[in-house]
Amino acid sequence: MMKKKASQQKLRSRWKRNLFATLIFAFCLGSFVYFQARYIGITASLKPRLDQKPQIAFLFIARNRLPLEFVWDAFFLGEDGKFSIYVHSRPGFVLSEATTQSKYFLNRQVNDSIQVEWGEATMIEAERVLLRHALRDPFNHRFVFLSDSCIPLYSFSYTYNYIMSTETSFVDSFADTKDKRYNPRMNPVIHVDNWRKGSQWVVLNRKHAEIVVNDTIVLPMFQQHCRRKSLPEFWRDRPVPAEGWKEHNCIPDEHYVQTLLAQKGVDSELTRRSLTHSAWDLTSTKSNERRGWHPMTYKFSDATPHLIQSIKGIDNINYETEYRREWCTSKGKPAPCFLFARKFTRPAALRLLRESILLKDKEQDS
């Protein structure tokens, strides 16, 4: 009887050991299969990113929605993986299916936008917001600033190759000894020798974009000492300046990036011209105070093949204040100066797109 009981105990003990070993084996096998599946899934999701080309981040500064989105929709079509989009609109505005018909712009607004006032430092603060978002993606190698009235002149392929063919940033930057916008109160933080002027529509490489985002020295000087002078039509919304004659007139977005990069000593790393064309009509302005402040706006009747060809035909830019003529090149060969143009109304852009005047390669124009 005792032997039988001992034998049963041994069998139960052996059965328990076998069951435990089976459970351990099953657990290990299940864990292996689970982690193998996770690994395959992770590597599969990463592979497109690892094989991905460097991206161009297109940074749009808009009031609300993008009135020319249909042009950009045609521009981006079929080029996924080579670009990213960020839009700075008024606070609270969302690019939803109700406000955009383009899948490329859907939900592409930044979530920490600020209220922008033309001629104030808020414009350059908005630019920095866009750059902060775009820099989070390590595949963004170039950063292109555009307005909501900009159009692309060439195909995405030509534009991409043009911008990516050089390591330099495209920054319209020049010294103007006759410029009265420099405020001596900026000295010694910003010396007059580093004061620069130019278009706000720049194309930055990653190094220069990081310089702009990380700046804590030059920006405060602009916020304090580079401000738009009050004009009579604004006095109903703002207090009449007590000593208006002491106000210093300055447009921050036309000086900030240029002056900051000069301060950092990287002028030699720039192609010192803009890739965005603007036409300044000095004859139609109403007063000397506002002369040259705003570029021409092209309407439906202006949107002709001749207009676009005349912009595409510009191959050099003359900087009178520096006695410098900038001949435009790409990959060491003569090239058009401009890839984008502004300011276009919605009807004008629609006419250009319908008549197939835009988005061609340079070779197709000849």
C-alpha positions as CSV (number, residue, x, y, z in Angstrom):
1,M,0.0,0.0,0.0
2,M,2.8,2.4,0.9
3,K,4.6,1.5,-2.3
4,K,1.5,2.2,-4.4
5,K,1.0,5.6,-2.7
6,A,4.7,6.6,-3.3
7,S,4.4,5.6,-6.9
8,Q,1.3,7.8,-7.3
9,Q,3.1,10.7,-5.7
10,K,6.0,10.3,-8.1
11,L,3.6,10.2,-11.1
12,R,1.8,13.4,-9.9
13,S,5.2,15.1,-9.3
14,R,6.4,14.1,-12.7
15,W,3.2,15.3,-14.3
16,K,3.4,18.6,-12.5
17,R,7.0,19.0,-13.7
18,N,6.1,18.1,-17.3
19,L,3.1,20.5,-17.2
20,F,5.3,23.3,-15.7
21,A,8.0,22.7,-18.4
22,T,5.3,22.7,-21.1
23,L,3.9,26.0,-19.8
24,I,7.4,27.6,-19.7
25,F,8.1,26.4,-23.2
26,A,4.7,27.7,-24.5
27,F,5.3,31.1,-22.7
28,C,8.8,31.4,-24.2
29,L,7.6,30.4,-27.7
30,G,4.7,32.8,-27.4
31,S,7.0,35.6,-26.3
32,F,9.4,34.9,-29.1
33,V,6.6,35.0,-31.7
34,Y,5.2,38.2,-30.2
35,F,8.5,40.1,-30.1
36,Q,9.4,38.8,-33.5
37,A,6.2,40.1,-34.9
38,R,6.7,43.4,-33.2
39,Y,10.3,43.6,-34.5
40,I,9.1,42.9,-38.1
41,G,6.3,45.4,-37.7
42,I,8.7,48.1,-36.4
43,T,11.4,47.5,-39.0
44,A,8.7,47.5,-41.7
45,S,7.4,50.8,-40.5
46,L,10.9,52.3,-40.3
47,K,12.1,51.1,-43.7
48,P,10.2,53.7,-45.8
49,R,11.7,56.4,-43.5
50,L,15.2,54.9,-43.7
51,D,15.0,54.8,-47.5
52,Q,13.4,58.3,-47.7
53,K,14.9,61.2,-49.5
54,P,15.6,64.5,-47.7
55,Q,12.4,66.5,-47.4
56,I,11.6,70.2,-48.1
57,A,9.4,71.7,-45.5
58,F,7.0,74.2,-47.0
59,L,6.1,76.8,-44.3
60,F,3.0,78.8,-45.1
61,I,2.1,82.0,-43.4
62,A,-1.7,82.6,-43.9
63,R,-4.5,84.7,-42.5
64,N,-7.0,81.8,-42.4
65,R,-7.5,79.3,-45.2
66,L,-5.2,79.0,-48.2
67,P,-7.0,80.6,-51.2
68,L,-4.5,79.1,-53.7
69,E,-4.5,75.6,-52.3
70,F,-5.6,74.1,-55.7
71,V,-2.3,75.2,-57.3
72,W,-0.3,73.7,-54.5
73,D,-2.4,70.5,-54.7
74,A,-1.4,70.1,-58.3
75,F,2.2,70.9,-57.4
76,F,2.5,68.3,-54.7
77,L,0.6,65.5,-56.5
78,G,2.6,62.3,-56.7
79,E,5.6,63.6,-54.7
80,D,4.8,62.1,-51.3
81,G,7.9,61.5,-49.2
82,K,9.8,64.5,-50.5
83,F,8.0,67.3,-48.7
84,S,6.2,68.3,-45.6
85,I,3.7,71.1,-44.9
86,Y,3.2,73.4,-42.0
87,V,0.7,76.3,-41.9
88,H,0.5,79.2,-39.5
89,S,-3.0,80.7,-39.5
90,R,-4.8,82.8,-36.9
91,P,-5.1,81.2,-33.5
92,G,-8.0,78.6,-33.4
93,F,-8.3,78.2,-37.1
94,V,-8.3,74.5,-38.3
95,L,-7.7,73.2,-41.7
96,S,-10.5,70.7,-41.7
97,E,-12.6,69.2,-44.5
98,A,-14.8,72.2,-44.2
99,T,-11.9,74.7,-44.8
100,T,-9.7,72.9,-47.3
101,Q,-10.3,70.7,-50.2
102,S,-6.7,69.5,-50.4
103,K,-5.5,66.4,-48.6
104,Y,-2.1,67.9,-48.4
105,F,-3.2,70.7,-46.2
106,L,-5.7,68.8,-44.0
107,N,-4.9,69.4,-40.3
108,R,-1.5,70.9,-41.2
109,Q,-2.0,74.0,-39.1
110,V,0.3,74.4,-36.1
111,N,-1.5,74.3,-32.8
112,D,0.4,77.2,-31.1
113,S,-0.1,80.0,-33.6
114,I,-0.1,83.6,-32.6
115,Q,-2.0,86.7,-33.7
116,V,0.2,88.4,-36.4
117,E,0.3,92.1,-37.0
118,W,1.8,93.3,-40.2
119,G,5.0,95.3,-39.6
120,E,5.4,94.0,-36.0
121,A,7.8,91.5,-34.5
122,T,4.9,89.0,-34.3
123,M,5.6,88.1,-37.9
124,I,9.1,86.8,-37.1
125,E,7.7,85.1,-34.0
126,A,5.3,83.2,-36.3
127,E,8.2,82.2,-38.5
128,R,10.0,80.8,-35.5
129,V,6.9,78.8,-34.5
130,L,6.8,77.2,-37.9
131,L,10.5,76.4,-37.8
132,R,10.2,74.8,-34.4
133,H,7.5,72.4,-35.6
134,A,9.4,71.6,-38.9
135,L,12.7,71.0,-37.1
136,R,11.1,68.1,-35.1
137,D,11.2,66.0,-38.2
138,P,14.9,65.0,-38.9
139,F,14.1,64.3,-42.5
140,N,13.3,68.0,-43.2
141,H,16.5,69.4,-44.7
142,R,15.3,72.7,-46.2
143,F,12.7,75.1,-45.0
144,V,10.8,77.3,-47.5
145,F,8.7,80.3,-46.3
146,L,5.7,81.1,-48.4
147,S,2.7,83.4,-48.1
148,D,-0.9,82.5,-48.9
149,S,-0.6,84.5,-52.1
150,C,2.4,82.6,-53.5
151,I,2.4,80.3,-56.5
152,P,5.0,77.8,-57.7
153,L,6.4,78.6,-61.1
154,Y,7.9,75.2,-62.0
155,S,7.2,71.5,-61.4
156,F,7.9,70.0,-58.0
157,S,10.8,67.9,-59.5
158,Y,12.5,71.0,-60.9
159,T,11.9,73.0,-57.7
160,Y,13.2,70.1,-55.5
161,N,16.4,69.6,-57.5
162,Y,17.1,73.3,-57.6
163,I,16.8,73.8,-53.9
164,M,18.6,70.6,-52.9
165,S,21.5,71.1,-55.4
166,T,23.3,73.4,-52.9
167,E,24.1,73.3,-49.2
168,T,23.6,77.0,-48.9
169,S,20.5,78.9,-47.7
170,F,18.7,81.3,-50.1
171,V,18.5,84.6,-48.2
172,D,17.9,87.9,-49.9
173,S,20.4,89.9,-47.8
174,F,22.2,93.2,-48.4
175,A,23.6,96.1,-46.6
176,D,22.1,99.5,-47.1
177,T,24.1,102.4,-45.8
178,K,21.3,104.8,-46.6
179,D,18.7,102.7,-44.8
180,K,17.1,104.7,-41.9
181,R,15.4,101.7,-40.3
182,Y,18.4,100.8,-38.1
183,N,17.8,102.0,-34.6
184,P,21.0,103.1,-32.8
185,R,19.5,101.8,-29.5
186,M,20.2,98.3,-30.8
187,N,23.9,99.0,-30.4
188,P,26.1,97.3,-29.1
189,V,24.0,94.1,-29.3
190,I,23.5,94.7,-33.0
191,H,26.2,96.8,-34.6
192,V,25.2,98.8,-37.6
193,D,27.8,96.9,-39.7
194,N,25.7,93.7,-39.3
195,W,22.4,95.4,-40.1
196,R,20.9,93.8,-43.2
197,K,17.8,94.1,-45.3
198,G,15.9,91.8,-47.6
199,S,12.9,89.7,-48.4
200,Q,11.3,87.6,-45.6
201,W,10.7,84.8,-48.1
202,V,13.8,82.8,-47.4
203,V,14.9,79.2,-47.9
204,L,17.0,77.9,-45.0
205,N,19.1,74.8,-44.5
206,R,18.8,73.0,-41.2
207,K,21.8,74.7,-39.6
208,H,20.5,78.2,-40.2
209,A,16.9,77.2,-39.2
210,E,18.3,76.1,-35.9
211,I,20.1,79.4,-35.5
212,V,16.8,81.3,-35.9
213,V,14.9,79.0,-33.5
214,N,17.6,79.1,-30.8
215,D,18.2,82.9,-30.9
216,T,17.6,84.7,-27.6
217,I,19.7,87.8,-28.2
218,V,18.8,89.4,-31.5
219,L,15.0,88.8,-31.3
220,P,14.5,90.9,-28.1
221,M,16.3,93.8,-29.8
222,F,13.8,93.6,-32.7
223,Q,10.8,93.4,-30.3
224,Q,11.9,96.5,-28.5
225,H,13.5,98.7,-31.2
226,C,12.3,97.6,-34.6
227,R,8.6,98.5,-34.9
228,R,6.3,99.9,-37.5
229,K,5.6,103.6,-37.2
230,S,2.0,104.5,-36.4
231,L,0.1,105.8,-39.4
232,P,-3.0,108.1,-39.1
233,E,-5.4,105.4,-40.4
234,F,-4.5,103.2,-37.4
235,W,-5.0,105.9,-34.7
236,R,-8.7,105.1,-34.3
237,D,-7.6,101.6,-33.1
238,R,-4.6,102.7,-31.1
239,P,-3.7,105.6,-28.9
240,V,-2.4,108.6,-30.8
241,P,1.4,108.6,-30.1
242,A,2.3,111.4,-27.7
243,E,5.6,112.0,-29.5
244,G,5.1,110.6,-32.9
245,W,8.1,112.4,-34.2
246,K,10.3,110.2,-32.0
247,E,8.9,106.9,-33.4
248,H,11.4,104.8,-35.4
249,N,10.0,103.1,-38.5
250,C,11.1,99.5,-39.0
251,I,9.7,96.4,-40.6
252,P,11.1,93.4,-38.6
253,D,10.4,90.6,-41.1
254,E,12.6,92.4,-43.7
255,H,15.6,92.5,-41.4
256,Y,15.5,89.9,-38.8
257,V,16.8,86.7,-40.4
258,Q,19.3,88.6,-42.5
259,T,20.7,90.5,-39.5
260,L,20.8,87.5,-37.3
261,L,22.8,85.4,-39.8
262,A,25.2,88.3,-40.3
263,Q,25.6,88.5,-36.5
264,K,26.5,84.8,-36.5
265,G,29.1,85.3,-39.2
266,V,27.5,82.9,-41.7
267,D,27.1,85.4,-44.6
268,S,29.5,83.2,-46.7
269,E,27.1,80.2,-46.3
270,L,24.3,82.0,-48.0
271,T,23.2,82.4,-51.6
272,R,22.2,86.0,-51.1
273,R,19.0,86.2,-53.1
274,S,15.4,85.2,-52.7
275,L,13.7,82.4,-54.7
276,T,10.3,84.3,-54.5
277,H,9.5,87.1,-56.9
278,S,7.6,90.2,-55.9
279,A,7.0,93.3,-58.0
280,W,7.1,96.6,-56.1
281,D,5.0,99.3,-57.7
282,L,6.5,102.5,-56.4
283,T,4.4,104.7,-58.7
284,S,0.9,103.8,-57.4
285,T,1.5,104.4,-53.8
286,K,-0.4,107.3,-52.1
287,S,2.3,108.7,-50.0
288,N,6.0,108.6,-49.4
289,E,5.4,107.1,-46.0
290,R,3.9,103.9,-47.5
291,R,5.9,103.9,-50.7
292,G,7.2,100.4,-51.6
293,W,5.7,98.8,-48.5
294,H,3.4,96.4,-50.4
295,P,4.1,94.5,-53.6
296,M,1.7,94.5,-56.6
297,T,-1.2,92.1,-56.6
298,Y,-1.8,90.3,-59.8
299,K,-5.5,89.9,-60.8
300,F,-7.2,87.8,-63.4
301,S,-6.4,90.2,-66.3
302,D,-2.7,90.2,-65.4
303,A,-2.4,86.4,-65.4
304,T,-1.0,85.9,-68.8
305,P,1.8,83.7,-70.3
306,H,3.8,86.9,-70.9
307,L,3.8,87.7,-67.2
308,I,5.0,84.3,-66.1
309,Q,7.6,84.1,-68.9
310,S,8.9,87.6,-67.9
311,I,9.4,86.4,-64.3
312,K,11.0,83.1,-65.4
313,G,13.3,85.0,-67.7
314,I,15.0,87.0,-64.9
315,D,18.5,85.6,-64.6
316,N,20.2,88.2,-62.5
317,I,19.5,90.7,-59.7
318,N,21.2,94.0,-59.2
319,Y,21.9,95.2,-55.6
320,E,22.6,98.9,-56.1
321,T,23.5,99.6,-52.5
322,E,26.3,97.0,-52.6
323,Y,27.3,97.6,-56.2
324,R,26.7,93.9,-56.7
325,R,24.9,92.0,-59.4
326,E,23.9,88.4,-58.5
327,W,23.9,86.1,-61.5
328,C,21.6,83.2,-60.8
329,T,22.9,79.7,-61.1
330,S,22.0,76.1,-60.2
331,K,24.5,73.2,-60.2
332,G,27.1,75.7,-61.6
333,K,25.0,76.6,-64.7
334,P,22.9,79.7,-65.5
335,A,19.4,79.3,-64.1
336,P,16.2,81.3,-63.5
337,C,16.4,83.4,-60.3
338,F,12.9,82.6,-59.1
339,L,10.9,79.4,-58.3
340,F,7.9,81.1,-56.7
341,A,6.0,84.4,-57.2
342,R,3.5,86.6,-55.4
343,K,1.0,88.2,-54.9
344,F,-1.7,86.4,-56.9
345,T,-5.5,86.5,-56.4
346,R,-7.5,83.3,-56.6
347,P,-9.0,84.1,-60.0
348,A,-5.5,84.9,-61.4
349,A,-4.0,81.6,-60.1
350,L,-7.0,79.6,-61.4
351,R,-6.5,81.1,-64.9
352,L,-2.8,80.3,-64.9
353,L,-3.5,76.7,-63.8
354,R,-6.3,76.1,-66.3
355,E,-4.3,77.5,-69.2
356,S,-1.4,75.2,-68.2
357,I,1.0,78.1,-67.8
358,L,2.4,76.9,-64.4
359,L,4.2,73.8,-63.0
360,K,6.3,73.1,-66.1
361,D,10.0,72.0,-66.0
362,K,12.4,74.6,-67.4
363,E,13.0,72.5,-70.5
364,Q,9.2,72.6,-71.3
365,D,9.3,76.4,-71.3
366,S,11.9,76.6,-74.1
